[in-house]
Amino acid sequence: MAYPSPLSQPHPGAGAPISPAGSPPATVPVGSRRTGGALVWIGGVLVLVLVALVAYFVNFLGPSASTVGMILALVPLAVVWTVVRLIDRWEPEPRGIVVFAVAWGAIAAVAIALGADLALTFVVGPLPAEFSSVVQAPVVEEIAKGLGVFLIYIAARRSFDGPVDGIVYGALVGAGFAFTENIQYFAISLIEGGLSQASTTFFLRAILSPFAHVMFTALIGFAFGLAARRSLPAGAAFGYGLVGLVGAILLHALWNGSAVFADFFGLYVTVQVPLFVLFILGVLLLRREESRLTRVRLGEYAAAGWFTEQEVGMLATGPGRRAALRWAKTLNGDRTRVMRRFIADATALAAARQRALSGRDPHAATVERQLLERATRARSELFAP
């Protein structure tokens, strides 16, 4: 029998949910991916640091230049934000953790970098500009940004499922750092060279290299993501993070060194662009692996009667999801939002089962039931008259 879409089939029934993690506890937090409480407290501290940073910029750069710098810095931030959220569109990370990641990069990491610079200047005096650019900045800044990713790994472990999540968190931290750093660069260029120099700086940082910091810190996130996939505790994951940190520092030093010691544009075309292409290809390959894992985990639910095989193919692949959204748009009242919710819950369900199988989430079985109920309700809404 032919059906107009993979969803237009009789529901296979209400078989008992599979619960590999055993009996659930009596009470658990609602939802499967929540912001860690520790991050909320750290966020409160970040607000205080933000006040100090604003005072620093206004005092040293002036309110007008700082405002212009901030407006210009919003352009590359918007570009990076759009790309990162596109990578994360099918299983969005919790909003609170996304905000924390950007805030850590924009506030805490910048404050740490500024504090380290002031401390070194106080202890040993002014350092050569070449040393600061190629050694000090890569080491201090990547440690400061990587610390934010590590805090997310510790405090929001249930929202850190694998390499793609790690790349998303690392990229957001890097984007936040680049935003604040760009404010300073754009403002100083405006003060020293007027509109002409500010335009040149904007071209170099916002057009040619908006993803530089994003790519560096995403490498740290990728390393922590590998640790998350292996369900490693914080201590063992720290070793993975150190490997990613070394890679981020080396890439950062190469980038800064190209501007100090080499032909920047020549190295940009021959090294930086190929590295960025490899980065994009790596993300696509990781997304494919994530799709494969989603298909395997949802296939286990299909075997228990919760989904059909056609639904699994639809829910686990980009083309299938896009086809489902197009079909939902043709339904009475345009039920695209319902379909998006169905896809998101099914994807989160696959991640919850993976956590259950690894044994790292004691609440996975209850979360599984919640997501199955939500997916069932969404499915009913899709077929409601």
N, C-alpha and C positions, 0 to 999 in steps of 0.2 A: 504493500500500500504506500502511496506517495503522500507526503505531507508538505505543506507550504513552507515549513521551516523545521529545523531540528527540534524546536520546542513544541511543535504542534503534534504531539504524540500523547497517547495515554500515559499518565504518570505510572511508573512501574510499581508503585505501592509504598507502603510505610514500613519497610523493614527496620529492625532495630539499628540504631547508629552504632558504628564500630567504635570501640573505645579502648584502644591499645594501651592507654595509660592506666587502666584500672578504674576503680570506683572514684568518682569525683568528690571533692570536699563539699561540706554542706553549703558553704557560701564562698563565692569567688567574685572578683570584680566583673562587672558587666562589660562585655566586649573582649576582643582578643588582643588588642594592641594599644596599651595605655601608656601615657607619659609617666615615667618614674617619678615618685614623690621627691626624691633627692634633687632631680633636675629643677623642680619648681622652686626649691629653696635656693639653689644656685642662681636661678633666674632672678630671684629677688636681689641677690648681691650684684648681679649684672646691671640692674637698674641704677644702683648707686655708682658703679664704675662708669656707666654711661654719662651720668651727670658730670663726673670729673673729666671725661673725655670731651664733652661739649665745652666745658669751661676752658680746657686746654686749647681747643681749636679756636674758640672765639678770642682768647687772650693772645695767642701767638700769630694767628692768621687774619683775625678780624671777622666780624659777622658777615660782611658783604662777600668777601672772597670765599668764606666757608660755605655760605649759602649757594653761590654759583658752583663751587666744587661738588656739593652734594647733589645738585640738580643734574650735573653732567655725569656723576657717578651712578645715578639711577639708571642710565641707559644700558651700560654693560650688565648691571645687576638684573635688569628686566630680561635681557637676552639669555643670560645664564639660567635664571629662574625658570623661564619657559622651557628651555631644553631639559633641565633636570626634572622638572615635573612631567615632561613628556616621557622620559625614561621610566618614571614612577607612576604612570597614569593608571595602570590596571590594578595595582594594590598600593594605594597611596599610604605613605608613612603617616603616623598620627600627627595632627596639626601642631600639637604642643611641642613635639620633639623637632619638627621642622623649624619652628620658630626658635627653639633653643639652639639648634645647630647654626642658623644664620647669626643669631645674637652672640653666640660664643665667638664666632669668627670676627664679627664686626666690633665687638666690645672687649671681651676678655683677652683674645689672642693679640689684639692690637695693644692693649694695655700692658700685657706681658712683654711684648717686643719693645715698647717705649721704655718700660721700666728697666729692662736688661740694657738697653742702650745708655740710659742715664747712669746706671750702676757701673758699667764698664768705663764710661767717660770719667766718672768720679774716681775710680780706682786706678786706672792706668793712663788717663788722659785721652785726648782725641786720637782715634785710630785712623789709619789711612783709608781713604774712601774706597779703594779697591778691596781692601780686607773686609770692610764693613759690608760691601755689596756682595762679594763672592763667598765669604765664609760666615761672617756673623749673621747676616740676614737669613740665609737659607737654614742655618742650624737653629737659631732662636725662633724664627717664625714657624717653621715646620713642627718643632717641638710644641709650641704654644697651640697650634691648630690641631695637631695630633692628640693632644691632651683632651680636647673637646670630644673627639670621636671616641676615645677610650672611656670617657665619662658616660657617653651614651651607651656604650657596650656594657658597662657595669650597672648603670641605673635603670636602663630600659631594655633589658636583655630580651624580653618577649617580642620586642619590635625590631630585633636585629636578627634576621633569618638567614642571611647569606651574603655573597659578594655584591649583588646588585644593591641591597640595602646599604652595605658599607660604602659603595661608590656614591650613592645618593647623599648619605650623611656627610662624607668627606667633601663632596662637591659643594654642598650647602655651606659648610664651615669655610671652605676656601672662597666661596662667593661673598660671604659676609666680610671676610678679611679684606678681600680686594676692594669691596665697596668703600670701607673706611680709609684704606690706603689711597684709593683714587681721589677721595675728597682732598686729602693732603696734597697729592701731586698736582691735581688740577688747580687748587687754590694757590699754591706756590708759583706755578707757571703763570697764572694770571697776574700775580703780584709782581713777579720779576720781569716778565716779557710781554704782558698784555694779552690781547685776544689772539695774536699770532702764535705766541709760544704755547698758550693754552690749547689752541686748535691742534698744534703738532703733538702735544702730549696726549690729547684726546684720541688722535688717530692711532698713535702707537699703543696706547693701553686699552682703549675701548673698542677699536676696530680690528687691529692686528692681533691683540692678545687678551681678549676678555676671558679666555678659559685657562690662562696660565696657572694661577693659584688654584683654580678648580681642579686641574689635572694633577697638580702636585699632591694635594691633600686627598684626592680621590684614591691615589695609590695607597695611602695609609688606610683609608676606609676599606679598600679591597682586601688588604691583609687581614684586618679585623673580621671582614666578612668570611674569609676562609676559616678563621678560627670559629666563627659562629656556626658555620655549616658543620664543623666537626664537634660542636657542642663543648668547646673547651672552657674551663673556668678562667677567671680574670687573669690569674698568674700566668697560665700557659698562653693565653691570648696576647699577653703583653709581649712575649717573645715574637709572635707573628707581627705585632705592631711595630716592633723595633726594625724588623726587616723592611717593612713598608716605609718607615721613617727614613731609613738610609737611602732608599730609592727616591723618595720625595726630596731629600736634601740634595742629592746628586743632580736631579733634574732642575731643581731651583738654582743651584750653583751654575749649571750649564747655561741656563737662561740668562742669569745676571751677567755671567762672564762673557757671553756673546755681545753684550752691550758695552762692556768695559775693555776687553782685550782683543776682540775680533770684529770682523765685518758683520754687523748685526743683521742686515738684510740678507746677506749671503748665507749666514748660518740659519736664519729664520726659514729660508726656502729649502735648504738642503737637510736640515736637522729637525727644526721645530715643527714644520708642517707635516713631515712624515710621522713624527711622534704623535701628533694630534690625530692623524688618520688611523694609526695603530690603536690609539686609545678608543676611538669610535668603533673600530672593528671589534676590539675586545669587549666593549659594552654590548654590542649586538650579539656576540657569541655567548656572553653570559646570560643575556635575555633568552636566547634559544635554549640554553641549558635549564634555565628557570621554567620555561614553557614545558620542557620535557618532564621535569620533576612534577610540575602541576598535573600533567596528563597522567603520570604514574599514580600519584596520590588520589586523584579524582577517580581513576579507574578502579581503585579499591572500593570506593563508595558505589560506583556503578555495579560492581559485583555483588554488593549488599542490597541493591535495588533502589538506591536513592537517585541515580541518574541513569540515562540511557548512554550507550556508547557514542551516539551522535552528539549528545549534549557535552560529553567529555571533550570531544574534538573541537566543539564550538568554544567551550570555556577556556581551553588551554592554549589556543593559538590566536595570533593577531588577526589573520584573515577571518577566522570563525567569529571572533568577537565583533569585528566590523560588520560582517554579514548579519549578525544577530541584531546589532543596533539599527541597521537599515530596515530590517524586518519589523522591529519594534516601532519604528517611526510610522509605519503604515497602519498600525493598529488604531482602534478608535481612541481619539484623544491624544495620540502620540505618546507611547509609553517608553520612550527612550530612557528616561530617568530610572524607571523601574528596572529596565534591562541592565543599566549600568550598576545598579545596586545588586542585582542578581549575580552579575559577573564578579563584582568586588567581593561579595560574600563567599562565592565559590572559590575564588583565588585565596582568600584568607583561610578558608576551610582546609585547602591543601597544605598551606603553611602550618596550620595548627596540627594537622596530622603528622607532618614532618617533625614538629617539636615533640609530639607525643612519642613517636618512634624513637627519638633520640633520648627521651627521658629527662629532658632539661626543663620541662614546664609541667609542674604538678597539676595545673588547672586546665591542661589541654583537653581532657575528656569533656569537661563541662563547657568549655568554649566551643568545642565541636558541636555539642547539642544546640547551643544558642545559634550558631551559624547555620546549622541545618534547618532550624525552625525559621530563621529569617529568610533563607533561600527558598524554603517551601512557600512562605507567605508571598515573596516576590513572584514566584512562579504562578501562584493563584491569581495575583493581580494582573499578570500578563494575559491571562485567559478569561478574566472577568468580562461580562457583557458590557 
